[in-house]
Protein backbone atom coordinates (compact mmCIF):
# COMPACT_ATOMS: atom_id res chain seq x y z
CA UNK A 1 0.00 0.00 0.00
CA UNK A 2 1.18 3.48 -0.80
CA UNK A 3 2.55 5.33 2.24
CA UNK A 4 0.52 8.43 1.37
CA UNK A 5 -2.64 6.37 1.39
CA UNK A 6 -1.72 4.88 4.77
CA UNK A 7 -1.02 8.36 6.12
CA UNK A 8 -4.37 9.62 4.78
CA UNK A 9 -6.10 6.67 6.42
CA UNK A 10 -4.30 7.49 9.68
CA UNK A 11 -5.48 11.12 9.55
CA UNK A 12 -9.04 10.09 8.64
CA UNK A 13 -9.09 7.53 11.46
CA UNK A 14 -7.63 10.11 13.87
CA UNK A 15 -10.47 12.51 12.97
CA UNK A 16 -13.19 9.88 13.30
CA UNK A 17 -15.69 10.59 16.07
CA UNK A 18 -16.37 6.87 16.37
CA UNK A 19 -12.69 6.17 17.02
CA UNK A 20 -12.54 8.99 19.55
CA UNK A 21 -15.60 7.60 21.32
CA UNK A 22 -14.17 4.06 21.27
CA UNK A 23 -10.93 5.37 22.72
CA UNK A 24 -12.67 7.27 25.49
CA UNK A 25 -14.86 4.26 26.30
CA UNK A 26 -11.81 2.01 26.60
CA UNK A 27 -9.52 4.48 28.36
CA UNK A 28 -9.08 3.95 32.08
CA UNK A 29 -8.34 7.60 32.87
CA UNK A 30 -11.44 8.84 31.07
CA UNK A 31 -13.58 6.12 32.61
CA UNK A 32 -12.46 7.30 36.06
CA UNK A 33 -13.59 10.83 35.17
CA UNK A 34 -16.91 9.65 33.76
CA UNK A 35 -17.72 7.67 36.92
CA UNK A 36 -17.17 10.83 38.97
CA UNK A 37 -19.57 12.75 36.73
CA UNK A 38 -21.99 9.88 36.05
CA UNK A 39 -23.57 9.69 39.49
CA UNK A 40 -24.96 13.20 39.49
CA UNK A 41 -25.32 13.98 35.77
CA UNK A 42 -28.28 13.65 33.44
CA UNK A 43 -27.96 11.70 30.18
CA UNK A 44 -27.75 15.00 28.29
CA UNK A 45 -24.92 16.17 30.53
CA UNK A 46 -23.05 12.91 29.99
CA UNK A 47 -23.45 13.25 26.20
CA UNK A 48 -22.22 16.82 26.49
CA UNK A 49 -19.27 15.62 28.60
CA UNK A 50 -18.35 13.06 25.92
CA UNK A 51 -18.76 15.67 23.17
CA UNK A 52 -16.47 18.10 24.97
CA UNK A 53 -13.78 15.43 25.29
CA UNK A 54 -14.20 14.32 21.68
CA UNK A 55 -13.59 17.94 20.66
CA UNK A 56 -10.33 17.88 22.63
CA UNK A 57 -8.87 15.33 20.23
CA UNK A 58 -7.90 17.40 17.21
CA UNK A 59 -5.97 17.27 13.98
CA UNK A 60 -5.19 20.37 11.94
CA UNK A 61 -3.46 20.68 8.60
CA UNK A 62 -0.44 22.95 8.77
CA UNK A 63 0.21 25.07 5.70
CA UNK A 64 -0.50 23.99 2.18
CA UNK A 65 1.51 20.74 2.20
CA UNK A 66 -0.40 17.48 2.33
CA UNK A 67 1.83 15.78 4.85
CA UNK A 68 2.06 18.30 7.69
CA UNK A 69 -0.50 18.04 10.46
CA UNK A 70 -0.72 19.05 14.08
CA UNK A 71 -2.38 16.44 16.26
CA UNK A 72 -3.39 17.14 19.82
CA UNK A 73 -5.31 15.78 22.76
CA UNK A 74 -6.05 18.18 25.56
CA UNK A 75 -6.52 16.76 29.05
CA UNK A 76 -6.27 18.04 32.62
CA UNK A 77 -2.45 18.18 32.73
CA UNK A 78 0.29 18.23 30.12
CA UNK A 79 1.45 14.77 31.29
CA UNK A 80 -2.06 13.41 30.98
CA UNK A 81 -2.44 15.05 27.55
CA UNK A 82 0.83 13.52 26.37
CA UNK A 83 -0.04 10.09 27.73
CA UNK A 84 -3.57 10.09 26.29
CA UNK A 85 -2.35 11.36 22.92
CA UNK A 86 0.22 8.54 22.71
CA UNK A 87 -2.40 5.98 23.69
CA UNK A 88 -4.80 7.34 21.08
CA UNK A 89 -2.10 7.30 18.39
CA UNK A 90 -1.26 3.69 19.29
CA UNK A 91 -4.94 2.74 19.03
CA UNK A 92 -5.24 4.43 15.62
CA UNK A 93 -2.04 2.76 14.36
CA UNK A 94 -3.35 -0.65 15.47
CA UNK A 95 -6.63 0.06 13.69
CA UNK A 96 -4.88 1.19 10.49
CA UNK A 97 -2.60 -1.86 10.55
CA UNK A 98 -5.59 -4.12 11.13
CA UNK A 99 -7.51 -2.49 8.26
CA UNK A 100 -4.47 -2.66 5.96
CA UNK A 101 -3.98 -6.35 6.76
CA UNK A 102 -7.66 -7.01 6.14
CA UNK A 103 -7.40 -5.20 2.79
CA UNK A 104 -4.31 -7.20 1.91
CA UNK A 105 -6.03 -10.42 2.94
CA UNK A 106 -9.04 -9.51 0.78
CA UNK A 107 -6.73 -8.87 -2.20
CA UNK A 108 -4.88 -12.15 -1.64
CA UNK A 109 -8.17 -14.05 -1.24
CA UNK A 110 -9.52 -12.46 -4.40
CA UNK A 111 -6.38 -13.34 -6.38
CA UNK A 112 -6.42 -16.86 -4.93
CA UNK A 113 -10.05 -17.35 -6.01
CA UNK A 114 -9.20 -15.94 -9.42
CA UNK A 115 -6.32 -18.42 -9.76
CA UNK A 116 -8.50 -21.32 -8.60
CA UNK A 117 -11.06 -20.40 -11.27
CA UNK A 118 -8.31 -20.10 -13.86
CA UNK A 119 -6.97 -23.50 -12.81
CA UNK A 120 -10.46 -25.06 -13.13
CA UNK A 121 -10.87 -23.52 -16.57
CA UNK A 122 -7.46 -24.77 -17.71
CA UNK A 123 -8.11 -28.24 -16.28
CA UNK A 124 -11.47 -28.38 -18.07
CA UNK A 125 -9.86 -27.22 -21.33
CA UNK A 126 -7.16 -29.88 -20.90
CA UNK A 127 -9.80 -32.56 -20.26
CA UNK A 128 -11.69 -31.52 -23.39
CA UNK A 129 -8.51 -31.47 -25.46
CA UNK A 130 -7.57 -34.90 -24.11
CA UNK A 131 -11.01 -36.28 -24.98
CA UNK A 132 -10.69 -34.85 -28.51
CA UNK A 133 -7.22 -36.39 -28.90
CA UNK A 134 -8.50 -39.75 -27.62
CA UNK A 135 -11.36 -39.66 -30.15
CA UNK A 136 -8.92 -38.70 -32.93
CA UNK A 137 -6.65 -41.58 -31.93
CA UNK A 138 -9.59 -44.01 -31.92
CA UNK A 139 -10.62 -42.87 -35.42
CA UNK A 140 -7.04 -43.07 -36.64
CA UNK A 141 -6.75 -46.58 -35.23
CA UNK A 142 -9.99 -47.62 -36.93
CA UNK A 143 -8.82 -46.13 -40.23
CA UNK A 144 -5.43 -47.83 -39.86
CA UNK A 145 -7.10 -51.18 -39.12
CA UNK A 146 -9.41 -50.72 -42.11
CA UNK A 147 -6.41 -49.93 -44.30
CA UNK A 148 -4.60 -53.04 -43.04
CA UNK A 149 -1.84 -51.13 -41.21
CA UNK A 150 -0.71 -53.28 -38.30
CA UNK A 151 2.61 -51.67 -37.34
CA UNK A 152 3.29 -48.05 -36.43
CA UNK A 153 4.67 -46.03 -39.32
CA UNK A 154 6.68 -42.89 -38.59
CA UNK A 155 6.50 -40.36 -41.39
CA UNK A 156 8.53 -37.16 -41.76
CA UNK A 157 5.50 -34.96 -42.22
CA UNK A 158 3.62 -35.83 -39.04
CA UNK A 159 4.13 -36.47 -35.35
CA UNK A 160 1.42 -39.11 -35.44
CA UNK A 161 2.47 -42.74 -35.03
CA UNK A 162 0.03 -43.89 -37.69
CA UNK A 163 0.35 -40.86 -40.00
CA UNK A 164 -3.36 -40.75 -40.72
CA UNK A 165 -4.64 -37.21 -40.75
CA UNK A 166 -8.17 -36.56 -39.58
CA UNK A 167 -8.28 -32.76 -39.83
CA UNK A 168 -7.38 -32.42 -43.50
N, C-alpha and C positions, 0 to 999 in steps of 0.2 A: 504494500500500500504506500502511496505517496506520502511523504512526511508532511507536506502542506495539508493534505486531506486529514491526516491524523491530528494535526494541530487545530484545524478548523473544528473537527469533532470534539476535541478537548474543550475549546472555547464554548462551543454550543452546549456541551454537557455541563460546563461550569455555570453557564447562564440559566440552565434549566431550573425552573421552580420546583419541579418534581424531585430532582436530585437534591436540591437544597432542603426540601422537606424531609426526604429520606435520611439525609445526613443529620438533620436536627433530631429526628425521631430515634436515630440510632446512637446519638452522641450522649455520653454519660454526663458531661458537664451541663449541656442544655437540659437534659432530663431532670437534673437536680434543680435547675432554675424553674422549670415548668411545674414541678411538684410543689415548690414554694408558692407559686402563683395559683395553681390549680384549685386549691382548697377554698379560696375566697373569690374566685373569678367566675364570671358568667361565660357561657360558650362563646359569645361574641367577643369578650375580652381575651379569651384564649386564642381565638382566631386572629385577633388584632396583634396579640403578642407574637404569634408565629410569623405573621406578615411583617412585623417590624424587624424580626431577626432575619427573615429571608431577604429583606432589603439591605441588610448589613453585609451580605455576601455579594460583592460586586466585581465586575470586569469592565474595564474601559479601554477603548482603542486609543493609543497614543500616536498622534501625528497622522500622516497619510499612509504610512507603510502598513502592509497587511500583517506583519509578524510582530508588532510591538503592542503589548497590552499591559495594563496595570490591573492586577488582581488583588483583592483585599477582602478581609473578613474582620469586621469590627466587633470586639467583645468588651468586657468590663475592664480588662487590663491589657497592656501591650503583650505580656507573656501569654495570656489567654488567647488573644487575637492571633498571635504567631502560632501557637499550638493548634488552635482550631483550623486556621488556614492550612497548615501542613496536613492535618487529618483530612480536611475536605479535598485537597489536591490529591492525596493518596487514594481516597475513595473514587475520585473522578478518573484517575489513571487506571485503577483496577477495572472500572466500568468500561473505559475505552479499550483496554486490552481485551477484556472479555468480549466486547462487541466486535473487535477486529478479528479475534480468533473465531468467533461464530461466523463472521462474513467469510473468512478463509475456509472454514469447514464447509460452508454452503457452496463455495466455489469448487472445492475439491470434490464434494459429493456430486455436484452437478456434472463436473468433468468425468467422474467415475461412471455415473449413469450413462453419460454420452458414450463413453468407451465401451461399456457393457452392451449398449444397443448396437454400436458399430460392430462389435465382435459377433453378436447374434446375426446381424445382417450378413457379415462376411462368411460366417459358418453356414448360413442358409444358402448363400450363393455358391459356396464350395460344394455343399450337398447336391444342389441342383446340377452343377457342372459335372460332378462325379456320376450322377444318375444319367446324364446325357452321354458321357463318355462310355459308361457301361452299356447303354443301349446301342451306341455306335459300334462298340466292340462285338456285341452279340450279332448285330446285322452283318458286320464284316466277317465274323466267323461263319455265319450261315451262307453268305455269298461265297466264301472260300471253300466251304464244304460242297456247295452246289457246283463250283467250278472244278472240284476234284483236287484242290490244293490241300496237302496233308502235312507239309513241313513249312515252318516259317521261312519267308523269303524277305531278305533285307534288300531294299532298293535304294539307289542314291537320291531319289527325288522325294522320299518320304521318311518320316520317323516311325511310321507304322510297321509292325512286324509283318503283317500280311499285306502290305501295300495296296489295299483296296480302298479307294476313296469314296466316301459317302456324300461329301458336300458338293462335289463337282457336278 
